[in-house]
Amino acid sequence: MALKTTMNSHDRIMSAVNLEEPDHVPLYFALLGRGAAFDSGYGFTFGNINRFDVRYPYVYTNQLKKVEEMLALGVDDMVRLEPPLGWAEEYEVEGVEGLKSEIKRLQASDGTLLEKIYHTPAGDLKSVVKTSEDWPHGDNIPVFSDFNVSRAREYLIKGRADIPRLRTLLGEPKGEEYRRFKAEAEELRKAARKLGVVLEGGRTVLGDSLVWLLGIERLIYGSFDEPGFIAELLDTIFSWEKRRLALLLDQKVELVFHSAWYEITDFWTPQLYRQMLKPLLKQLIEMVHQAGAKFAYIITKSYDSLAADLLELGADCLYGAEPLQGSATVDFLKETYKGRVCLWGGLSSAVTMGRGTREQIEAAVEQAIGKLAPGGGFVLFPVDGILPGGNPWEKTKILLDKWREIGSYPIASP
């Protein structure tokens, strides 16, 4: 059965965000990995799409090609505008005005180390990682990166004295970076209108950045032993992100995403979450709402332990509602969140889409749509995204076929 299609992707997504029923259930794929892998495994032709692949200038034409091919598949997509120098995990710190740094390779008994030193007016900052074959950053250590955490021999931030030095790294971009940002914003706005998709602003971070700067153990212990230090470091990141968010909002982005993979109760007690993170998050959400935009909170666990807090935040979307992580079953998601916030998820990419049989994938799609879609406020999404190696096209097509069969509104509850 063909999907009922009377809306473009923009109106469909925004209808779901506004807790309304669109023409059919939006389906969104976050493509994780390098474009070339999707080219060979899925037959797409959009090339590399990650900023650390293409460096400067950011080849947004690849992003537009990806959107075109997703729309041709019937899948909803968005055009993303990043702040100057990129969002945190793709942050190009070398674009900061007046910053000096040096990097070198060191030999160690357990392999090759990479050392990077930033020279700031307040003193030096240094980070050291052990490289590996899958190190994606070449002869560089980003300020923020998941790859740093498992390979760090020395984290960038050691204590309170490093915070003024960090502020230099989070300083003003060079003038050319602002010009590039504004030119890119204009092109992406035009493209979003032409393609009929949402202009996304991505992404702000708070808790995630602390893991990248300090490591997991130091963050957890520091929250109890050095709460003043952790609070000051959070405030430094918050001030930086507010400035960058204001730039995105000035360019009329419609939906802002906040990365909160490390704002879950694996890393923060509910009390510390409420004390340190929640007040700052509410300020970011208020900024977004005052500008007439919507706020999506990317969190894939703690839907049970932080349920009241997540609803009180006032975010428009909870992105990453994965029914197999923690205790957030589809029934729990329906009972706790349905009709109060847009749920963006419903499927496990790694387990259901990666390991499931045809029957299991079809049953999971039927359950997600049947229980979470009626009444609107739902975007079907395999959480955390589609990996070319872990999610072969044959299984992704099972999802597509079942969604096309049952995804049109009105949808009856099972």
Backbone hydrogen bonds in HBPLUS format (Angstrom, degrees):
<---DONOR---> <-ACCEPTOR-->    atom                        ^
c    i                          cat <-CA-CA->   ^        H-A-AA   ^      H-
h    n   atom  resd res      DA  || num        DHA   H-A  angle D-A-AA Bond
n    s   type  num  typ     dist DA aas  dist angle  dist       angle   num
A0012-ARG N   A0008-ASN O   3.03 MM   4  6.21 154.3  2.09 152.5 160.7     1
A0013-ILE N   A0009-SER O   2.94 MM   4  6.09 172.1  1.95 158.8 159.6     2
A0010-HIS N   A0196-GLY O   2.72 MM 186  5.36 146.7  1.83 140.9 137.8     3
A0014-MET N   A0010-HIS O   3.02 MM   4  6.18 172.3  2.02 155.4 157.9     4
A0015-SER N   A0011-ASP O   2.91 MM   4  5.84 144.4  2.04 135.6 145.0     5
A0016-ALA N   A0012-ARG O   3.14 MM   4  6.42 157.5  2.19 146.3 151.3     6
A0017-VAL N   A0013-ILE O   2.90 MM   4  6.23 158.0  1.95 152.1 159.1     7
A0018-ASN N   A0014-MET O   2.96 MM   4  6.08 143.6  2.10 138.9 147.9     8
A0020-GLU N   A0015-SER O   2.84 MM   5  5.11 158.3  1.88 154.2 152.9     9
A0019-LEU N   A0016-ALA O   2.96 MM   3  5.03 155.0  2.02 111.6 113.0    10
A0409-TYR N   A0023-ASP O   3.06 MM 386  5.74 175.8  2.06 141.3 141.8    11
A0025-VAL N   A0407-GLY O   2.86 MM 382  5.31 163.5  1.89 151.9 155.1    12
A0380-LEU N   A0026-PRO O   2.85 MM 354  6.05 146.5  1.96 170.6 161.5    13
A0076-ASP N   A0027-LEU O   2.82 MM  49  5.71 146.5  1.94 161.8 172.4    14
A0028-TYR N   A0380-LEU O   2.95 MM 352  6.33 160.9  1.99 168.8 175.1    15
A0386-ILE N   A0030-ALA O   2.73 MM 356  5.94 151.3  1.81 146.4 156.4    16
A0032-LEU N   A0386-ILE O   2.92 MM 354  5.80 161.7  1.95 145.4 151.5    17
A0037-ALA N   A0034-ARG O   3.02 MM   3  5.70 136.5  2.22 117.9 127.7    18
A0038-PHE N   A0035-GLY O   3.00 MM   3  5.23 122.9  2.34 102.8 117.2    19
A0039-ASP N   A0035-GLY O   2.91 MM   4  6.24 148.2  2.02 150.1 160.5    20
A0040-SER N   A0036-ALA O   3.13 MM   4  6.42 157.2  2.18 149.2 152.3    21
A0041-GLY N   A0037-ALA O   2.97 MM   4  6.00 157.4  2.02 142.5 149.6    22
A0042-TYR N   A0038-PHE O   2.81 MM   4  5.14 155.4  1.87 135.3 141.2    23
A0043-GLY N   A0039-ASP O   3.20 MM   4  4.92 132.3  2.44 113.6 122.1    24
A0053-ASP N   A0050-ASN O   2.98 MM   3  5.37 149.5  2.07 108.5 118.2    25
A0054-VAL N   A0050-ASN O   3.37 MM   4  6.77 153.1  2.44 151.0 157.5    26
A0055-ARG N   A0051-ARG O   2.82 MM   4  5.62 151.1  1.91 158.3 163.2    27
A0060-TYR N   A0058-TYR O   2.97 MM   2  5.73 125.5  2.28 110.1  94.2    28
A0062-ASN N   A0059-VAL O   3.07 MM   3  5.82 147.2  2.19 116.7 123.5    29
A0063-GLN N   A0060-TYR O   2.98 MM   3  4.92 115.4  2.41  93.5 109.5    30
A0064-LEU N   A0060-TYR O   2.96 MM   4  6.36 153.9  2.03 150.7 157.7    31
A0065-LYS N   A0061-THR O   2.95 MM   4  6.17 151.0  2.03 142.1 150.0    32
A0066-LYS N   A0062-ASN O   2.99 MM   4  6.27 154.8  2.05 146.8 153.3    33
A0067-VAL N   A0063-GLN O   3.01 MM   4  6.37 159.8  2.05 150.8 155.6    34
A0068-GLU N   A0064-LEU O   2.95 MM   4  6.20 162.7  1.98 150.9 155.2    35
A0069-GLU N   A0065-LYS O   3.05 MM   4  6.30 156.2  2.11 148.6 154.5    36
A0070-MET N   A0066-LYS O   2.90 MM   4  6.18 150.3  1.99 152.9 161.7    37
A0071-LEU N   A0067-VAL O   2.93 MM   4  6.13 166.6  1.95 157.1 160.3    38
A0072-ALA N   A0068-GLU O   2.99 MM   4  6.18 150.7  2.07 141.2 149.6    39
A0073-LEU N   A0069-GLU O   3.18 MM   4  6.30 134.9  2.39 131.1 141.7    40
A0073-LEU N   A0070-MET O   3.04 MM   3  5.06 128.8  2.31  95.6 109.6    41
A0075-VAL N   A0070-MET O   2.95 MM   5  5.20 137.0  2.14 158.3 147.1    42
A0074-GLY N   A0071-LEU O   2.91 MM   3  4.86 145.8  2.03  98.3 109.4    43
A0079-VAL N   A0198-VAL O   3.02 MM 119  6.32 164.1  2.04 167.8 172.7    44
A0200-GLU N   A0079-VAL O   2.68 MM 121  5.79 161.6  1.71 160.0 164.9    45
A0081-LEU N   A0200-GLU O   2.78 MM 119  6.06 168.4  1.80 165.0 165.5    46
A0202-GLY N   A0081-LEU O   3.23 MM 121  6.41 160.1  2.27 142.2 147.9    47
A0086-GLY N   A0083-PRO O   2.87 MM   3  5.30 151.1  1.95 145.7 143.7    48
A0092-GLU N   A0085-LEU O   2.85 MM   7  5.01 153.4  1.92 140.6 149.6    49
A0090-GLU N   A0087-TRP O   2.87 MM   3  5.47 153.7  1.94 124.5 133.3    50
A0091-TYR N   A0088-ALA O   3.05 MM   3  4.85 162.2  2.08 112.9 111.9    51
A0095-GLY N   A0092-GLU O   2.97 MM   3  5.92 168.1  1.98 128.4 131.9    52
A0096-VAL N   A0093-VAL O   3.00 MM   3  5.63 163.1  2.03 125.3 125.8    53
A0174-LYS N   A0095-GLY O   2.91 MM  79  5.99 157.1  1.96 176.3 168.6    54
A0099-LEU N   A0096-VAL O   3.47 MM   3  5.85 166.6  2.49 130.1 127.5    55
A0097-GLU N   A0172-GLU O   2.84 MM  75  5.88 173.2  1.84 160.4 162.1    56
A0119-HIS N   A0100-LYS O   2.96 MM  19  5.54 166.6  1.98 147.2 151.7    57
A0102-GLU N   A0117-ILE O   2.91 MM  15  5.41 149.0  2.01 149.4 159.2    58
A0117-ILE N   A0102-GLU O   2.86 MM  15  5.41 165.7  1.88 161.8 166.8    59
A0104-LYS N   A0115-GLU O   2.93 MM  11  5.44 154.0  2.00 150.5 159.0    60
A0115-GLU N   A0104-LYS O   2.87 MM  11  5.44 171.3  1.88 167.6 170.5    61
A0106-LEU N   A0113-LEU O   2.77 MM   7  4.92 164.6  1.80 140.2 144.4    62
A0113-LEU N   A0106-LEU O   2.77 MM   7  4.92 175.4  1.77 156.6 157.0    63
A0108-ALA N   A0111-GLY O   2.95 MM   3  5.27 141.0  2.10 152.2 164.5    64
A0111-GLY N   A0108-ALA O   3.14 MM   3  5.27 166.5  2.16 113.7 113.8    65
A0131-THR N   A0112-THR O   3.10 MM  19  6.03 154.3  2.17 157.0 165.1    66
A0114-LEU N   A0129-VAL O   2.82 MM  15  5.37 161.5  1.86 159.5 165.5    67
A0129-VAL N   A0114-LEU O   2.98 MM  15  5.37 156.2  2.04 149.2 156.6    68
A0116-LYS N   A0127-SER O   2.94 MM  11  5.48 166.1  1.96 162.9 166.7    69
A0127-SER N   A0116-LYS O   2.99 MM  11  5.48 156.0  2.05 153.1 160.9    70
A0118-TYR N   A0125-LEU O   2.77 MM   7  5.09 162.3  1.80 151.8 158.1    71
A0125-LEU N   A0118-TYR O   2.97 MM   7  5.09 152.0  2.05 141.1 149.6    72
A0120-THR N   A0123-GLY O   3.24 MM   3  5.15 144.6  2.37 116.6 125.7    73
A0123-GLY N   A0120-THR O   2.97 MM   3  5.15 163.6  2.00 112.6 117.9    74
A0128-VAL N   A0154-GLU O   2.98 MM  26  4.83 158.5  2.03 134.5 138.0    75
A0153-ARG N   A0128-VAL O   2.78 MM  25  5.27 177.6  1.78 140.9 141.7    76
A0154-GLU N   A0128-VAL O   3.13 MM  26  4.83 150.3  2.22 139.9 132.8    77
A0130-LYS N   A0151-ARG O   2.86 MM  21  5.20 154.8  1.93 139.0 146.0    78
A0135-TRP N   A0132-SER O   3.07 MM   3  5.26 165.0  2.09 114.0 115.2    79
A0148-ASN N   A0145-SER O   3.13 MM   3  5.35 141.9  2.29 101.3 111.3    80
A0149-VAL N   A0146-ASP O   3.17 MM   3  5.53 131.0  2.42 104.7 115.8    81
A0151-ARG N   A0148-ASN O   3.16 MM   3  5.27 138.8  2.34 100.0 111.9    82
A0152-ALA N   A0148-ASN O   2.79 MM   4  5.37 118.4  2.17 156.5 163.7    83
A0157-ILE N   A0213-LEU O   3.30 MM  56  5.63 168.3  2.31 148.5 147.2    84
A0162-ASP N   A0159-GLY O   3.04 MM   3  5.73 157.3  2.09 118.4 125.1    85
A0163-ILE N   A0160-ARG O   3.14 MM   3  5.58 161.1  2.18 113.6 119.2    86
A0166-LEU N   A0162-ASP O   2.88 MM   4  6.17 148.9  1.98 151.4 161.0    87
A0167-ARG N   A0163-ILE O   3.07 MM   4  6.40 148.3  2.17 149.7 157.9    88
A0168-THR N   A0165-ARG O   3.11 MM   3  5.38 134.8  2.32 101.7 113.2    89
A0169-LEU N   A0166-LEU O   2.93 MM   3  5.11 115.4  2.35 101.1 116.9    90
A0170-LEU N   A0166-LEU O   3.03 MM   4  6.38 137.6  2.22 146.9 159.7    91
A0171-GLY N   A0168-THR O   3.14 MM   3  4.96 136.5  2.34 115.7 111.1    92
A0177-GLU N   A0174-LYS O   2.86 MM   3  5.37 136.3  2.05 112.0 124.3    93
A0179-ARG N   A0175-GLY O   3.12 MM   4  6.45 158.8  2.17 150.2 156.4    94
A0180-ARG N   A0176-GLU O   2.89 MM   4  6.09 155.4  1.95 143.1 149.9    95
A0181-PHE N   A0177-GLU O   2.92 MM   4  6.08 159.4  1.97 145.0 150.9    96
A0182-LYS N   A0178-TYR O   2.94 MM   4  6.18 165.3  1.96 153.4 156.2    97
A0183-ALA N   A0179-ARG O   3.00 MM   4  6.14 158.4  2.05 147.4 153.6    98
A0184-GLU N   A0180-ARG O   2.87 MM   4  6.03 160.6  1.90 151.5 157.2    99
A0185-ALA N   A0181-PHE O   2.83 MM   4  6.03 155.9  1.89 149.0 156.2   100
A0186-GLU N   A0182-LYS O   3.05 MM   4  6.25 159.5  2.09 145.4 149.7   101
A0187-GLU N   A0183-ALA O   3.12 MM   4  6.39 162.6  2.15 148.2 152.6   102
A0188-LEU N   A0184-GLU O   2.87 MM   4  6.05 162.0  1.90 154.9 160.1   103
A0189-ARG N   A0185-ALA O   2.88 MM   4  6.01 153.7  1.95 149.4 156.3   104
A0190-LYS N   A0186-GLU O   3.16 MM   4  6.35 164.6  2.18 146.8 150.5   105
A0191-ALA N   A0187-GLU O   2.94 MM   4  6.16 158.5  1.99 145.9 152.6   106
A0192-ALA N   A0188-LEU O   2.80 MM   4  5.91 156.9  1.86 146.6 152.6   107
A0193-ARG N   A0189-ARG O   3.07 MM   4  6.32 161.1  2.11 149.6 153.9   108
A0194-LYS N   A0190-LYS O   2.97 MM   4  6.20 162.9  2.00 150.0 155.1   109
A0195-LEU N   A0191-ALA O   2.82 MM   4  5.94 161.4  1.85 153.6 158.4   110
A0196-GLY N   A0192-ALA O   2.83 MM   4  5.71 127.9  2.10 137.1 150.2   111
A0197-VAL N   A0192-ALA O   3.03 MM   5  5.10 160.8  2.07 140.2 145.9   112
A0254-GLU N   A0199-LEU O   2.82 MM  55  5.63 167.7  1.83 161.9 165.9   113
A0201-GLY N   A0255-LEU O   2.89 MM  54  6.04 165.2  1.92 143.4 146.9   114
A0257-PHE N   A0201-GLY O   3.17 MM  56  6.60 154.6  2.24 163.9 168.9   115
A0204-THR N   A0257-PHE O   3.05 MM  53  6.58 152.5  2.12 150.1 155.0   116
A0259-SER N   A0204-THR O   2.91 MM  55  6.21 157.7  1.96 177.0 170.3   117
A0210-LEU N   A0207-GLY O   3.14 MM   3  5.34 127.3  2.44 100.2 113.2   118
A0212-TRP N   A0208-ASP O   3.20 MM   4  6.57 159.0  2.25 151.0 156.7   119
A0213-LEU N   A0209-SER O   2.93 MM   4  6.12 146.1  2.04 146.0 155.4   120
A0214-LEU N   A0210-LEU O   2.84 MM   4  5.71 155.1  1.90 147.5 153.6   121
A0215-GLY N   A0211-VAL O   2.85 MM   4  4.68 143.2  1.98 122.2 133.4   122
A0219-LEU N   A0215-GLY O   3.22 MM   4  6.30 154.0  2.29 142.1 149.3   123
A0220-ILE N   A0216-ILE O   3.02 MM   4  6.28 168.6  2.03 157.8 160.3   124
A0221-TYR N   A0217-GLU O   2.89 MM   4  6.05 174.9  1.89 162.0 162.3   125
A0222-GLY N   A0218-ARG O   2.73 MM   4  5.46 148.9  1.82 135.1 146.0   126
A0223-SER N   A0219-LEU O   2.97 MM   4  6.01 143.6  2.11 143.0 150.3   127
A0224-PHE N   A0221-TYR O   3.08 MM   3  5.54 140.6  2.24 107.9 118.1   128
A0225-ASP N   A0221-TYR O   2.79 MM   4  5.97 173.9  1.79 161.0 163.2   129
A0226-GLU N   A0222-GLY O   2.75 MM   4  4.67 148.7  1.84 121.1 131.0   130
A0229-PHE N   A0226-GLU O   3.05 MM   3  5.39 120.3  2.42 108.8 122.8   131
A0230-ILE N   A0226-GLU O   3.11 MM   4  6.43 165.3  2.13 161.0 165.0   132
A0231-ALA N   A0227-PRO O   2.90 MM   4  5.97 159.7  1.94 146.0 152.0   133
A0232-GLU N   A0228-GLY O   2.99 MM   4  6.13 156.1  2.04 144.3 150.4   134
A0233-LEU N   A0229-PHE O   2.95 MM   4  6.17 157.7  2.00 150.8 157.1   135
A0234-LEU N   A0230-ILE O   2.90 MM   4  6.09 159.4  1.94 149.4 155.2   136
A0235-ASP N   A0231-ALA O   2.93 MM   4  6.12 155.9  1.99 144.7 151.3   137
A0236-THR N   A0232-GLU O   3.00 MM   4  6.22 145.6  2.12 141.5 150.2   138
A0237-ILE N   A0233-LEU O   3.13 MM   4  6.47 159.5  2.17 150.4 154.5   139
A0238-PHE N   A0234-LEU O   2.82 MM   4  6.02 158.7  1.86 151.0 158.1   140
A0239-SER N   A0235-ASP O   2.90 MM   4  6.05 160.7  1.94 147.1 150.9   141
A0240-TRP N   A0236-THR O   3.19 MM   4  6.39 158.7  2.24 143.4 149.0   142
A0241-GLU N   A0237-ILE O   2.87 MM   4  6.12 162.9  1.90 154.7 159.5   143
A0242-LYS N   A0238-PHE O   2.89 MM   4  6.07 150.7  1.97 150.3 158.1   144
A0243-ARG N   A0239-SER O   3.29 MM   4  6.52 157.1  2.34 143.2 147.8   145
A0244-ARG N   A0240-TRP O   3.20 MM   4  6.53 159.9  2.24 147.8 153.2   146
A0245-LEU N   A0241-GLU O   2.76 MM   4  5.86 155.6  1.81 149.3 156.7   147
A0246-ALA N   A0242-LYS O   2.97 MM   4  6.11 155.7  2.03 146.3 151.9   148
A0247-LEU N   A0243-ARG O   3.35 MM   4  6.68 148.1  2.46 139.3 146.5   149
A0248-LEU N   A0244-ARG O   3.17 MM   4  6.55 154.1  2.24 146.3 152.8   150
A0249-LEU N   A0245-LEU O   2.89 MM   4  6.17 163.6  1.92 157.9 162.3   151
A0250-ASP N   A0246-ALA O   2.94 MM   4  6.09 147.6  2.05 142.6 151.3   152
A0251-GLN N   A0248-LEU O   3.03 MM   3  5.21 136.3  2.22  99.5 111.9   153
A0252-LYS N   A0249-LEU O   3.02 MM   3  5.11 157.8  2.07 110.8 112.1   154
A0294-LYS N   A0254-GLU O   2.95 MM  40  6.16 157.6  2.00 135.1 141.5   155
A0256-VAL N   A0294-LYS O   2.83 MM  38  6.20 167.8  1.84 159.0 158.0   156
A0296-ALA N   A0256-VAL O   2.77 MM  40  6.04 167.4  1.79 167.7 168.4   157
A0258-HIS N   A0296-ALA O   2.89 MM  38  6.27 149.6  1.98 164.2 174.0   158
A0298-ILE N   A0258-HIS O   2.84 MM  40  5.80 166.6  1.86 164.1 167.6   159
A0260-ALA N   A0298-ILE O   2.91 MM  38  5.31 134.1  2.12 142.7 151.0   160
A0263-GLU N   A0260-ALA O   3.15 MM   3  4.89 164.3  2.18 106.4 105.4   161
A0267-PHE N   A0264-ILE O   3.08 MM   3  5.92 163.1  2.11 121.6 126.1   162
A0268-TRP N   A0264-ILE O   3.10 MM   4  6.19 147.4  2.21 140.4 149.6   163
A0273-TYR N   A0269-THR O   2.85 MM   4  6.08 161.6  1.89 162.7 168.7   164
A0274-ARG N   A0270-PRO O   2.98 MM   4  6.17 160.6  2.02 146.4 150.9   165
A0275-GLN N   A0271-GLN O   2.94 MM   4  6.12 144.1  2.07 140.9 151.8   166
A0276-MET N   A0272-LEU O   2.79 MM   4  5.72 171.0  1.80 154.7 156.6   167
A0277-LEU N   A0273-TYR O   3.05 MM   4  5.10 131.6  2.29 121.3 135.5   168
A0278-LYS N   A0273-TYR O   2.89 MM   5  6.04 170.3  1.90 165.9 166.5   169
A0280-LEU N   A0277-LEU O   3.07 MM   3  5.51 119.5  2.46 111.1 125.5   170
A0281-LEU N   A0277-LEU O   2.95 MM   4  6.16 161.3  1.99 160.0 166.1   171
A0282-LYS N   A0278-LYS O   2.98 MM   4  6.15 158.9  2.02 154.7 159.4   172
A0283-GLN N   A0279-PRO O   3.28 MM   4  6.53 145.3  2.41 136.0 144.2   173
A0284-LEU N   A0280-LEU O   3.11 MM   4  6.49 155.0  2.18 149.0 155.3   174
A0285-ILE N   A0281-LEU O   2.94 MM   4  6.22 162.1  1.97 154.6 159.5   175
A0286-GLU N   A0282-LYS O   2.93 MM   4  6.11 155.1  2.00 142.8 149.6   176
A0287-MET N   A0283-GLN O   3.00 MM   4  6.25 154.5  2.06 146.4 152.8   177
A0288-VAL N   A0284-LEU O   3.06 MM   4  6.37 159.5  2.10 150.4 155.2   178
A0289-HIS N   A0285-ILE O   2.93 MM   4  6.18 164.4  1.95 154.1 158.2   179
A0290-GLN N   A0286-GLU O   2.88 MM   4  5.97 156.0  1.93 149.5 155.9   180
A0291-ALA N   A0287-MET O   3.25 MM   4  6.45 136.2  2.45 138.1 148.4   181
A0291-ALA N   A0288-VAL O   3.16 MM   3  5.29 133.4  2.39  97.5 109.9   182
A0293-ALA N   A0288-VAL O   3.06 MM   5  5.35 157.3  2.12 156.3 149.2   183
A0292-GLY N   A0289-HIS O   2.96 MM   3  5.00 159.5  2.00 105.2 111.3   184
A0316-ASP N   A0295-PHE O   2.89 MM  21  5.32 135.8  2.09 139.3 153.2   185
A0317-CYS N   A0295-PHE O   3.10 MM  22  6.45 147.3  2.21 151.0 152.0   186
A0297-TYR N   A0317-CYS O   2.95 MM  20  6.07 173.0  1.96 144.3 144.3   187
A0319-TYR N   A0297-TYR O   2.86 MM  22  5.70 154.6  1.92 135.9 143.5   188
A0299-ILE N   A0319-TYR O   2.92 MM  20  6.14 142.0  2.07 153.5 165.6   189
A0306-LEU N   A0302-SER O   3.01 MM   4  5.55 150.1  2.11 135.7 142.4   190
A0307-ALA N   A0304-ASP O   3.43 MM   3  5.14 168.2  2.44 104.4 104.6   191
A0310-LEU N   A0306-LEU O   2.82 MM   4  5.98 163.3  1.84 167.4 172.8   192
A0311-LEU N   A0307-ALA O   3.13 MM   4  6.37 154.1  2.20 150.4 156.7   193
A0312-GLU N   A0308-ALA O   2.96 MM   4  6.13 150.0  2.05 142.8 151.7   194
A0313-LEU N   A0309-ASP O   2.98 MM   4  6.12 136.4  2.17 148.4 158.3   195
A0342-CYS N   A0316-ASP O   2.98 MM  26  6.12 158.7  2.02 157.1 152.3   196
A0318-LEU N   A0342-CYS O   2.85 MM  24  6.22 158.0  1.90 172.7 176.4   197
A0344-TRP N   A0318-LEU O   2.95 MM  26  5.94 163.9  1.98 156.0 150.6   198
A0320-GLY N   A0344-TRP O   2.79 MM  24  5.94 174.4  1.79 168.5 167.8   199
A0322-GLU N   A0320-GLY O   2.81 MM   2  5.61 108.8  2.32 118.5 102.0   200
A0321-ALA N   A0344-TRP O   3.32 MM  23  6.02 151.5  2.41 125.5 129.3   201
A0346-GLY N   A0321-ALA O   2.75 MM  25  5.83 170.5  1.76 162.6 162.9   202
A0325-GLN N   A0322-GLU O   3.48 MM   3  5.98 170.3  2.49 116.9 119.6   203
A0329-THR N   A0327-SER O   3.04 MM   2  5.82 133.6  2.26 102.8  90.5   204
A0333-LEU N   A0329-THR O   2.87 MM   4  6.16 165.9  1.89 158.9 162.3   205
A0334-LYS N   A0330-VAL O   2.94 MM   4  6.12 158.2  1.99 148.7 154.6   206
A0335-GLU N   A0331-ASP O   2.94 MM   4  6.14 169.0  1.95 153.1 155.7   207
A0336-THR N   A0332-PHE O   2.90 MM   4  5.92 156.0  1.96 153.7 160.0   208
A0337-TYR N   A0333-LEU O   2.91 MM   4  5.52 160.5  1.95 141.5 147.9   209
A0338-LYS N   A0334-LYS O   3.27 MM   4  4.81 144.5  2.40 116.3 125.2   210
A0340-ARG N   A0337-TYR O   2.95 MM   3  5.47 160.8  1.98 142.9 143.7   211
A0343-LEU N   A0377-GLY O   3.03 MM  34  6.32 157.4  2.09 150.0 144.1   212
A0379-VAL N   A0343-LEU O   2.94 MM  36  6.35 157.8  1.99 156.2 159.3   213
A0345-GLY N   A0379-VAL O   2.91 MM  34  6.25 140.5  2.07 168.4 178.9   214
A0381-PHE N   A0345-GLY O   2.96 MM  36  4.19 154.5  2.03 119.7 120.4   215
A0383-VAL N   A0347-LEU O   2.98 MM  36  6.07 171.2  1.99 143.5 141.8   216
A0353-MET N   A0348-SER O   2.98 MM   5  6.38 165.5  2.00 158.7 163.5   217
A0349-SER N   A0383-VAL O   2.77 MM  34  5.13 163.5  1.80 143.1 142.2   218
A0354-GLY N   A0349-SER O   2.86 MM   5  6.00 109.7  2.36 135.6 154.7   219
A0355-ARG N   A0351-VAL O   2.83 MM   4  5.27 154.6  1.89 132.2 139.7   220
A0356-GLY N   A0352-THR O   2.95 MM   4  4.63 136.6  2.14 117.7 128.0   221
A0361-ILE N   A0357-THR O   2.94 MM   4  6.17 162.8  1.97 157.6 161.7   222
A0362-GLU N   A0358-ARG O   2.95 MM   4  6.12 170.0  1.96 155.8 158.7   223
A0363-ALA N   A0359-GLU O   2.97 MM   4  6.05 156.8  2.02 141.9 148.7   224
A0364-ALA N   A0360-GLN O   2.98 MM   4  6.11 154.2  2.04 143.3 150.0   225
A0365-VAL N   A0361-ILE O   3.00 MM   4  6.24 156.8  2.05 152.0 157.9   226
A0366-GLU N   A0362-GLU O   2.97 MM   4  6.17 161.3  2.00 149.0 154.3   227
A0367-GLN N   A0363-ALA O   2.92 MM   4  6.11 155.4  1.98 145.6 152.4   228
A0368-ALA N   A0364-ALA O   2.95 MM   4  6.09 166.1  1.97 148.0 151.8   229
A0369-ILE N   A0365-VAL O   3.00 MM   4  6.09 174.4  2.01 154.2 156.1   230
A0370-GLY N   A0366-GLU O   2.82 MM   4  5.66 156.2  1.87 141.1 149.3   231
A0371-LYS N   A0367-GLN O   2.98 MM   4  5.90 153.9  2.05 145.7 150.8   232
A0372-LEU N   A0368-ALA O   2.92 MM   4  5.62 153.7  1.99 142.7 150.6   233
A0373-ALA N   A0369-ILE O   3.09 MM   4  4.97 150.7  2.18 125.8 131.7   234
A0376-GLY N   A0373-ALA O   2.83 MM   3  5.37 158.6  1.88 150.0 151.6   235
A0391-ASN N   A0387-LEU O   2.76 MM   4  5.38 146.9  1.87 157.4 160.0   236
A0395-LYS N   A0392-PRO O   3.06 MM   3  5.72 130.5  2.31 115.0 125.6   237
A0396-THR N   A0392-PRO O   3.12 MM   4  6.42 159.8  2.16 152.1 158.4   238
A0397-LYS N   A0393-TRP O   2.83 MM   4  5.94 151.4  1.91 154.1 160.4   239
A0398-ILE N   A0395-LYS O   3.16 MM   3  5.14 128.3  2.44  93.8 106.8   240
A0399-LEU N   A0395-LYS O   3.40 MM   4  6.82 155.6  2.47 146.1 150.2   241
A0400-LEU N   A0396-THR O   3.05 MM   4  6.42 162.3  2.08 149.1 153.8   242
A0401-ASP N   A0397-LYS O   2.87 MM   4  6.04 165.7  1.89 152.2 155.2   243
A0402-LYS N   A0398-ILE O   3.07 MM   4  6.25 167.6  2.09 152.6 155.7   244
A0403-TRP N   A0399-LEU O   2.93 MM   4  6.03 165.2  1.95 157.0 161.7   245
A0404-ARG N   A0400-LEU O   2.93 MM   4  6.09 160.6  1.96 150.3 155.6   246
A0405-GLU N   A0401-ASP O   3.09 MM   4  6.25 139.8  2.26 137.7 148.4   247
A0405-GLU N   A0402-LYS O   3.12 MM   3  5.00 123.1  2.46  91.4 106.2   248
A0406-ILE N   A0402-LYS O   3.06 MM   4  6.33 152.4  2.14 153.2 158.7   249
A0407-GLY N   A0403-TRP O   2.76 MM   4  5.02 133.5  1.98 152.1 155.0   250
